[in-house]
Amino acid sequence: MEAAMGLMRRIPAKHTDTALSALLSLMPSHSSDLLSQVDQPLQVLCDVDSGKEFILCEYNRDADSYRSPWSNKYHPSLEDGSLPSLALRKLEVEANDIFAIYRDQYYEGGISSVYMWEDDNEGFVACFLIKKDGSKTGQGRRGYLEEGSWDAIHVIEVGPEEEENTNYRLTSTVMLTLTTNNESSGTFSLSGSIRRQMTMRLSVADGHLCNMGRMIEEMESKLRYSLDQVYFGKTREMVCTLRPPSEVAQIRIPES
């Protein structure tokens, strides 16, 4: 299992599905562990009741059905699927509305979903998801990407309130894939993922959503900076090392 997880950490994000399917065939006894620990590129399904799209992941799956955050129903229909409590469902609905505004301001489109459920420590867990299609056929028709996607997964474990304070543990994963194919840049492919954790103890006077929102905003800023330095920065460094810019030749004007 340790070797399998080490392999998945080194597999490009665009090949995660293929690699995971191969590992599930080789290690059927570890299928539940693999599915719960390996972050896969996010998929999207349309909620026919609300007419809105929602994101599929392990956190809203029960058997082979997925719960929509908009209608709180499973697709395909599942009679005994697990549901959050009424109080947590109310918080989930509010979080989806607020997170949709955050997504539009930072990503200028895309799809977002928020799921919440109770844990065994008298607290709860919240999962914030964003998927942005940046390809020229998707919502991000502003650049030169042949294919492009940004998948962000933020899971926050919220502990029980203790003296007006609560412990928050955030685990964030971002998967980035882009491919270009044009005359100016040629054919270029970049794919990778990054994961970071953050733990904070905050007052609940402003509410859980406010605290979780600040943590996600801060974490995403750090992740974007890390991706720029690790992937784009190193790529530019390698390209300039292997193919240094040619010196500008002096133009000599022939004497008459």
SVG drawing of the C-alpha trace seen along z (x, -y; Angstrom):
<svg xmlns="http://www.w3.org/2000/svg" viewBox="-37 -54 69 62">
<polyline fill="none" stroke="black" stroke-width="0.4" points="0.0,0.0 2.9,-2.4 4.5,-1.7 1.1,-2.2 0.6,-5.6 4.2,-6.6 3.5,-5.8 0.2,-7.8 2.0,-10.8 4.4,-10.8 1.8,-10.1 0.8,-13.2 -2.7,-14.3 -4.0,-13.7 -3.1,-10.0 -4.5,-9.5 -7.7,-7.7 -5.8,-5.2 -3.2,-4.5 -5.8,-4.1 -7.8,-1.7 -4.7,0.4 -3.9,0.4 -7.5,1.4 -7.2,4.4 -3.8,5.4 -4.9,4.7 -8.6,5.4 -8.3,6.0 -7.1,2.4 -9.8,0.8 -11.5,-1.1 -8.1,-2.5 -7.1,-3.6 -10.4,-5.2 -10.4,-7.2 -6.7,-8.3 -6.2,-9.0 -7.5,-12.4 -8.9,-12.0 -9.8,-14.6 -13.3,-15.9 -16.3,-14.9 -19.5,-16.8 -23.2,-15.7 -26.4,-17.7 -29.1,-17.7 -32.3,-17.3 -34.4,-18.6 -32.6,-22.0 -31.2,-22.2 -27.7,-22.9 -24.4,-21.0 -22.6,-19.5 -19.3,-17.9 -18.8,-14.2 -16.2,-13.0 -15.8,-10.4 -17.2,-12.8 -20.7,-12.8 -20.8,-9.2 -22.8,-6.4 -22.6,-3.1 -22.8,-4.1 -24.9,-7.2 -23.8,-10.9 -25.7,-13.4 -26.4,-16.8 -25.9,-19.8 -28.7,-21.6 -31.6,-19.2 -30.0,-17.0 -31.0,-13.9 -28.9,-11.1 -28.3,-10.5 -29.2,-7.8 -31.9,-7.6 -30.9,-5.9 -33.5,-5.3 -31.2,-4.8 -28.4,-7.2 -26.7,-9.0 -27.8,-12.7 -26.5,-15.5 -28.6,-16.6 -31.1,-19.4 -28.8,-21.9 -25.8,-20.9 -27.9,-20.8 -28.9,-24.4 -25.2,-25.4 -24.4,-23.4 -27.0,-25.3 -25.6,-28.6 -22.0,-27.5 -22.9,-26.6 -24.4,-30.0 -21.4,-31.8 -18.8,-29.6 -20.4,-30.2 -19.8,-33.9 -16.2,-33.2 -15.7,-31.0 -17.1,-33.6 -14.8,-36.4 -11.6,-34.3 -12.2,-32.0 -14.6,-33.9 -16.7,-30.8 -16.4,-27.1 -18.4,-24.8 -18.4,-24.6 -19.9,-22.3 -19.8,-22.1 -20.7,-18.9 -20.8,-18.5 -21.3,-15.6 -20.9,-14.7 -17.8,-13.0 -17.2,-10.8 -15.8,-13.6 -18.9,-15.6 -17.8,-18.0 -18.3,-18.0 -16.3,-17.9 -16.8,-20.2 -15.6,-19.6 -15.3,-22.6 -14.8,-21.7 -14.0,-23.8 -13.6,-22.7 -12.6,-25.1 -12.4,-24.1 -9.9,-26.3 -9.8,-24.7 -10.8,-26.7 -14.0,-24.6 -14.9,-25.1 -15.9,-28.1 -12.4,-29.6 -12.2,-30.5 -9.8,-33.4 -6.4,-31.8 -4.6,-29.4 -5.1,-26.2 -6.0,-23.2 -6.9,-21.4 -6.9,-22.8 -8.4,-22.1 -8.1,-23.2 -9.5,-21.0 -9.4,-22.2 -10.4,-20.0 -10.5,-21.6 -11.5,-19.4 -11.9,-21.0 -12.2,-19.0 -14.1,-21.2 -13.7,-20.1 -16.3,-20.6 -16.5,-24.1 -14.4,-24.6 -14.7,-27.8 -15.9,-29.7 -13.0,-28.4 -12.8,-25.6 -9.9,-23.7 -9.9,-23.7 -7.8,-21.4 -7.6,-22.1 -6.2,-19.7 -6.1,-21.2 -5.2,-19.5 -5.0,-21.2 -4.7,-19.3 -3.6,-21.3 -3.5,-20.1 -2.8,-22.2 -1.9,-21.5 -1.2,-24.0 -1.0,-23.4 -0.5,-26.5 2.1,-28.3 3.3,-30.7 3.9,-28.1 4.0,-24.9 2.9,-21.7 3.4,-21.8 1.9,-19.7 2.1,-20.3 0.3,-18.3 0.8,-18.1 -0.8,-18.2 0.1,-19.8 -1.2,-19.2 -0.8,-21.3 -2.3,-21.3 -3.1,-24.0 -4.3,-23.9 -5.8,-26.9 -7.7,-27.5 -10.2,-30.3 -13.1,-31.9 -16.6,-31.0 -18.0,-34.4 -17.9,-35.2 -19.3,-31.8 -17.8,-28.6 -18.3,-29.8 -16.3,-33.0 -13.5,-31.1 -13.4,-28.3 -13.6,-30.9 -10.6,-32.8 -8.6,-29.6 -9.5,-28.5 -8.7,-31.9 -5.3,-32.0 -4.5,-28.4 -5.4,-29.0 -3.1,-32.0 -0.2,-29.9 -1.0,-27.0 -1.2,-29.3 2.2,-30.8 3.7,-27.3 2.4,-26.1 3.8,-29.1 7.2,-28.6 7.4,-24.8 5.9,-24.1 6.0,-27.2 9.2,-28.7 11.2,-25.4 9.9,-24.8 11.1,-28.3 14.4,-27.6 14.9,-24.3 13.8,-25.6 16.2,-28.6 19.0,-26.3 18.6,-23.8 17.7,-26.4 19.4,-29.7 18.2,-32.8 20.4,-33.4 22.5,-36.6 21.2,-39.3 23.5,-39.5 24.8,-42.9 23.5,-44.1 26.2,-45.4 25.2,-47.9 27.3,-47.2 29.4,-50.1 28.4,-51.7"/>
</svg>
